[in-house]
């Protein structure tokens, strides 16, 4: 039993073979997938997928790279969608200082607005953080994000940062990079995360795990993330699959 807590099956890369991709996920015992929307187009597609597939749920939010494009109308739309029974989180949101499309002050403003919205609709948040750890943690603290908690998506930070986030009611999610041979820090950190705070994801079509690195990622490959974590922690694949699935269902309020 595996739960892919962060996927982008709403990406153009799956337009031609989404049915086959979903079937391969089922074949590998993936029972749930959260498809994350982060702008008008991807949110709309995520909502379509939730209608088409029982196993798919949606997260709706606005990506920090595109923060400069978000309007109040967009924010109100996200708030309305949050009422949908298969919308389980707000995000992905956060800060991205690697790309420079959106100025930092605008990213921070949009980030804060989405945390406030999530608290209003009582849904957890999914955090995107690239080269902005100090500001991300500070804003989460200042906005009392612990009220809703959420996920530090595709975590590659230090154990100290992970502890700060867990103290704010966040789960720590690992994806393909934990399988990379040169990924020393994620491998060390994943061994120390309490089992009741651990999640797995693909972030597909990106960050494809070994041994498929360089190819298009997909939810069936979350198995390789789980296998790597099981090996690093000295437990079975079944134990990682069951516990991370239980954690995800608890966080997202999914009862089946």
N, C-alpha and C positions, 0 to 999 in steps of 0.2 A: 504494500500500500504506500503510494507516494503522492505528495502534494506539491505541485509546482506553484510556489507563492508569488512568482513574478514572471510573466511572459508577455510577449508582444505579438500574439497571433493576429493582431490587427494590422501588422506590417505588410507592405506590398510583396515581400518575399514569399508569402503564403497564398497569394491570390489563386494560383493554379492548382494547388494540391492540399488545401486545408483539410479535406475529408480524410486523405491518406495520413496526414500528420496527426490528426486526432486519433485515428485508428491505431497508429504505432504507439501513441501514448497509452492508450487502453491496453495494448498488448504487453506493455512493460509495467502494468499495474499502477499507472497514474490515475488516481480517482478524482482529483480536483485540480483545476487550473485557474489562477486569477490573471485575467488579461487586463493590462494596465493601459489606460488612455491618458494622453498628456497634452492634447490639443483638440481642436474641433473635430478634425477628421478621424483621429485615432479613438477618441471617446465615442463617437457615433458608431464606428466599426465594432468597438468592444461591446457596446450595448446590443448590436445586432447578433453578435456571437453568443451572448448570454441567452437570447431567445432561441437560438438554433441548437444549442448543446446543453444538456442538463449539467454536465460536469464543469462548465465554464461560468465563472463569476467575474465581476468587473470592479476595477478601481478607477475612479475618475478624478483628474486633477490637471495641473498645468506645470509643465516642465520648466525649470529655471532658465534653460537656454533660450526659451521662447517667451520669457516673462514680459518682455517689452511689447508683445503682441496681445496680451490678455486685457480684456475690457471688463467693466462692471457687469455687462450683459453676460459675458462668459462665466463669471463668478456666480451669478444668479442661476444660470443654466445648470452648473455643477451642483448647486444647492438643491435644485429641483430633482435632478437625477439621483441624488443621494437618498431619496425616498423610495427608489425602486428596490424591491426585495432582494435582487441579486447584486446590488452595488454594496460591496463589503468594506470599502476603504476610500479615503480621499488621498489622491496622489497619482503619479509620483510628483513630489514637490521637493524643494530644497534649494541648494546653491551649487552652482557650477562655475568655478573660476578658471577652468581650462579653456573653454570657448568664450569669446568676447562679444557675442551678438547682443546680449542684454547687460546694461550697466549694473554694477553690484548693488547700488541703492535700490534700483527697480526690482532686482531679484529678491532682495530682503523684504521689500514691501509686499510683493506677491506671495512670498513664503509665509509671512505673518498673517496675511489675510486668509490664506488657506488653512492654517492652523486654527484660526478663530472660527472659520466655517465648520471645520471638523468637530470642534467642541460644541458648536451649536446643534449639529445634526447627530452628534454622539457616535462618530465613526473613527476608527483608528487611522493613522496616517502612514504613508510610505515615503521614506526619505531617500532622495538622491543627493549624494555628496561627492563632489569632485574638487579636490584641492581647496576645500573650504571648511575643514573640520572644526576649527576654533569658532568660526561664526555660526556654523550649523548648531553646535552644542549650546552656544550662548543663547541663540534665538529660541531653541526648544525650551531652555530653562526659563527665559524671560516670559515666554508665552504660556507657561504652565502646560506644556504639551503632555505631561504625565497624566493629565485628566483623561486623555483618550489613548495614550500609548501608540504603539505601531511597530514599524519594521525599519531597521537600518538595512536598506537594500544593498545587496552585493557588497558586503562589508569587507574592506581590506585594511582597516585601521588597526591601531594598537589595542592591546588588552585593556589598558587604562581607559581609553575612549569607550570601548565596549562596556566597561563597568559603569562609566558615567551614564551611558545610554540606558543600560539595564536598570539603573537606579531611577530612571524616568519612565519605567514601564514599557521599555522597548525590547523587542526581540531582535536577535542578530541573525541575519540571513546570509548564507554563503552560496555562491554560484560557481561557474566554471573555473575561475582563477584558482580556487583551492586545489584543483587537480594539476595545475601547471608545475612543472619540475622546479622552476626558479621561484615559486611563490612561497618563500620561507615564512614570511610573517603570517599570512592567513593560515598556513598549516599549524603554526605554533598556537595561534589564538583559538582556532576551532577546537583544540583539545581542552581548552580551559573554560569554554562557555558552558554554563549549567544546562543540562539536557532540557529543562523546562523553559529555556529561553532560545532554543536553537530552531532555525528554519532553513529550508533549502529552496533553491530557485534555479531557473536557467537564464533569465533575462534574454531569452531567444527573440530574434535571430542572432543576437550578439554573444560574445564571451563563451564560445563553444568549448566544452571540456575536452581534455585529453581522453581518448585518442583521436578525436575528430576536429581538433583545433585547426582553424583556418577555413572550415566549412560552415554552412548555415546551421545554426543551433535549432533545437526543437524540444518540446516538453519531454519526449521519451528519453532524452539524454540526461534528465535530472537524476536518473539512476546512477550515472557515473559520479555525480557529485556526492550522492548518498554513500556509494561504495568507498570513495576516498575518505570521507569523514568517518565511516565505520572502521576502516583500516587504521586511521590515525588515532582513534579513540579506543581501539581494541575491543570493539563490540560487533554484533552482526548487522548486516544490511537490514534485516527485518526490524531490528530494534531502532535503528535510525529512521527507517521509513515510518514505522508506527508512531514513534514519539514526535517527529516533526509534523506528521499529519495531524496528530492530536493537538499539538500546539497551534497549528494554523487554523484548525476548525474552531478552537477556543477563541483565538484572537478575532477572527472574522465573524464569529457568531453563526457558524454553519453547523447545523445539527445532524446532518445526514452525510 
